[in-house]
Amino acid sequence: MTTGRNFKSAFVPLLLIWLALHAVVLAALLGMKFLLTKSAVLAMLLVAGIVFLISRFRALPRTHSPVI
């Protein structure tokens, strides 16, 4: 009976270390994902704003088709 208890006492710290390492890796990957996503969205908004302010586009006149 003592062998099972020794195995359990040796297994729990290894399991906790394994879970902690995976939590750190997951946090790093998700943090990088959201940081890059937020940066990409901000960059697209910035470029769209600059293009909107700099470009001199004119609205095309609408041609209305007669209602039949």
PyMOL commands that set and color helices and strands:
alter all, ss='L'
color gray80, all
select helices_A, chain A and resi 2-54
alter helices_A, ss='H'
color red, helices_A
deselect
rebuild
show_as cartoon
